[in-house]
Amino acid sequence: MEKFRKYTGIGVPFRESAVDTDQILPARYLKRITKSGYEDALFEGRRRDPGFVLNQDPYKHGSILVAGRDFGTGSSREHAVWALRDYGFKAVLSPRFADIFQGNMGKQGLVAGVITDADAEQIWKILESEPGTQVTVDLENKLVTCAEFVCGFDIDDYTRWRLMEGLDDIALTLRDIDLIEEYEKNRPSFKPTSLPQRHLPNVPVRSARIPGGDVPIN
């Protein structure tokens, strides 16, 4: 997982509340057995509408989503976060997130920043009046900058630390790999031992967002 300190990208104004995970990623895509390549599924039902925000040229390459309250409610499927990640989003700003969704965001290296309703409204106005405006998310100082507007955002200290250090669950465990290996060496021989990690061969997944682009799947 890449370290996240400060990121600047095009902001996407998403003036909707109570957006559940089935809207973010329809349930039929849960049948896939890979962990990547979900960018074509992000808001798939909504993207059939030509007027949907991600279909508008200034926002097609957006990477910071500014949403309304209660983003990510409903099913706890982590695939919804995978879809946001694979599409290219690095952060979602909202006045309130569903708890499980918020936790899943951090585990996949995405910032779920909690802003006030008033700050969301101000950012929406800027992004709608000046489409294509870039937004900066400064995780170290917990600040959002949009044009001349600056506001703070909330994120729990533990998730912030993990994101800044680039540590997912596996990376956290591997910090103690020496202790783990030492423990394995000294375990009684009649007990089971850990097997080497196995990987499927790399499989190219055709990106729906980047024409001609292949995303390797480990």
C-alpha positions in Angstrom: 0.0 0.0 0.0 1.4 3.4 -1.0 2.0 6.0 1.7 -0.5 8.8 1.7 0.7 12.2 2.9 -0.7 14.8 0.6 -2.6 14.4 -2.7 -4.0 16.8 -5.3 -6.6 15.7 -7.8 -9.8 16.9 -9.6 -12.7 17.2 -7.2 -16.1 15.6 -8.1 -19.2 17.2 -6.5 -21.6 14.4 -5.6 -24.6 16.2 -4.0 -26.3 13.1 -2.7 -26.9 11.6 0.7 -27.5 8.0 1.9 -25.6 6.5 -1.1 -25.4 2.8 -0.2 -22.8 0.3 -1.4 -25.3 -1.2 -3.9 -25.3 2.1 -5.8 -21.5 2.3 -5.5 -21.1 -1.3 -6.7 -24.1 -3.4 -7.8 -24.4 -6.8 -6.2 -24.0 -8.8 -9.4 -20.3 -7.8 -9.5 -19.6 -9.6 -6.3 -19.3 -12.8 -8.4 -15.9 -11.8 -9.6 -13.0 -13.6 -8.0 -10.3 -11.0 -8.4 -9.6 -8.1 -6.1 -8.9 -5.6 -8.9 -10.5 -4.4 -12.2 -13.7 -3.1 -10.7 -13.5 0.4 -12.3 -16.2 -0.6 -14.9 -18.6 -1.4 -12.1 -18.3 1.8 -10.1 -21.8 3.4 -10.1 -22.6 1.2 -13.1 -26.3 1.7 -12.8 -26.0 5.5 -12.3 -23.5 5.9 -15.2 -26.2 4.8 -17.7 -27.6 8.3 -17.2 -25.7 10.7 -19.5 -26.2 13.5 -17.0 -24.5 11.6 -14.1 -21.6 13.5 -12.7 -18.9 11.0 -13.7 -20.1 11.2 -17.3 -19.4 14.9 -17.5 -16.1 15.7 -19.1 -14.7 17.9 -16.4 -15.2 15.2 -13.8 -14.4 12.0 -15.7 -10.9 12.0 -14.4 -11.8 13.1 -10.9 -10.0 11.4 -8.0 -11.5 13.2 -4.9 -15.2 12.6 -4.4 -17.1 15.1 -2.3 -20.3 13.4 -1.2 -23.3 14.0 1.1 -24.1 12.5 4.4 -24.2 8.7 5.1 -21.9 7.6 2.3 -21.4 3.8 2.0 -24.4 2.6 4.0 -26.1 -0.8 3.5 -24.1 -3.9 2.7 -20.6 -4.1 4.2 -19.1 -5.3 0.9 -15.5 -4.3 0.6 -15.8 -4.5 -3.2 -17.4 -1.0 -3.2 -14.2 0.4 -1.9 -12.2 -1.6 -4.5 -14.3 0.0 -7.2 -13.5 3.5 -6.0 -9.9 2.6 -5.7 -9.7 1.0 -9.2 -11.5 3.9 -10.8 -8.7 6.2 -9.5 -10.3 7.8 -6.4 -7.8 8.6 -3.6 -10.1 10.2 -1.1 -13.8 10.6 -0.3 -15.0 13.6 1.7 -18.4 13.4 3.4 -20.1 14.8 6.6 -20.7 11.2 7.7 -19.7 7.6 6.6 -21.1 4.2 7.4 -18.7 2.8 10.0 -17.7 -0.4 8.2 -17.3 1.4 4.8 -15.1 4.0 6.5 -12.9 1.2 8.0 -12.6 -0.5 4.6 -11.5 2.7 3.0 -8.5 3.0 5.2 -7.5 -0.7 4.7 -7.4 0.0 0.9 -5.3 3.1 1.2 -8.1 5.6 0.6 -8.8 8.6 2.9 -12.3 8.9 4.2 -12.3 12.4 5.5 -15.2 13.7 7.6 -16.1 17.4 6.9 -18.9 19.5 8.1 -22.1 20.0 6.1 -21.3 23.7 5.6 -17.8 22.8 4.3 -19.3 20.2 1.9 -21.7 22.8 0.6 -18.9 25.4 0.0 -16.7 22.8 -1.9 -19.7 21.8 -4.0 -20.3 25.4 -5.0 -16.7 25.8 -6.1 -16.5 22.5 -8.0 -19.8 23.2 -9.8 -19.0 26.8 -10.7 -15.4 26.0 -11.8 -15.6 22.4 -13.1 -12.2 20.7 -13.1 -11.0 22.5 -10.0 -8.4 20.6 -8.1 -8.7 19.7 -4.5 -5.8 18.9 -2.1 -6.1 16.5 0.8 -3.3 17.1 3.3 -3.4 14.1 5.6 -0.5 15.1 7.7 -2.3 18.4 8.7 -5.8 17.1 8.2 -6.7 20.0 5.8 -8.6 20.2 2.5 -7.9 23.0 0.0 -10.2 23.8 -2.9 -9.3 26.9 -4.8 -9.0 29.6 -2.1 -11.2 27.7 0.4 -9.5 25.7 3.2 -11.1 23.6 5.8 -10.2 20.8 8.2 -11.4 17.2 8.2 -11.5 14.5 10.8 -10.0 11.0 10.6 -9.1 8.7 13.5 -5.4 8.8 14.5 -4.8 5.1 14.0 -6.1 5.0 10.4 -4.2 8.3 9.7 -1.0 6.7 10.9 -1.5 3.6 8.9 -2.2 5.6 5.7 0.8 7.8 6.2 3.0 4.8 6.7 1.4 2.8 3.9 0.5 -0.1 6.2 -2.3 -2.5 5.3 -3.2 -5.5 7.5 -0.6 -7.7 5.9 2.1 -5.1 6.1 1.4 -4.5 9.8 1.9 -8.2 10.5 5.1 -8.4 8.4 6.7 -5.8 10.6 7.2 -8.7 13.1 8.3 -11.2 10.5 11.6 -11.9 12.4 9.6 -12.8 15.5 7.2 -14.9 13.5 10.0 -16.8 11.9 11.7 -17.4 15.2 8.5 -18.6 16.7 8.1 -21.1 13.8 11.6 -22.4 14.2 11.0 -23.2 17.9 7.6 -24.8 17.6 7.4 -28.5 18.5 7.7 -30.6 15.3 4.3 -32.2 15.9 2.5 -28.9 15.5 1.5 -27.6 12.0 3.8 -25.1 10.3 3.1 -22.2 8.1 3.2 -22.9 4.4 4.9 -20.5 1.9 2.5 -18.0 0.4 1.2 -19.0 -3.0 0.1 -16.7 -5.8 -2.0 -17.1 -8.9 -0.2 -16.1 -12.1 -0.5 -12.5 -13.2 -3.7 -12.1 -15.2 -4.1 -8.9 -17.3 -7.5 -7.2 -16.7 -8.7 -4.8 -19.3 -9.3 -1.4 -17.8 -12.6 0.2 -18.7 -11.3 3.6 -17.8 -8.0 3.5 -19.6 -8.4 2.4 -23.3 -5.9 -0.3 -24.1 -4.7 -0.4 -20.6 -4.0 -3.7 -18.8 -4.0 -3.9 -15.0 -2.0 -6.9 -13.7 -3.8 -9.0 -11.1 -1.6 -10.8 -8.5 
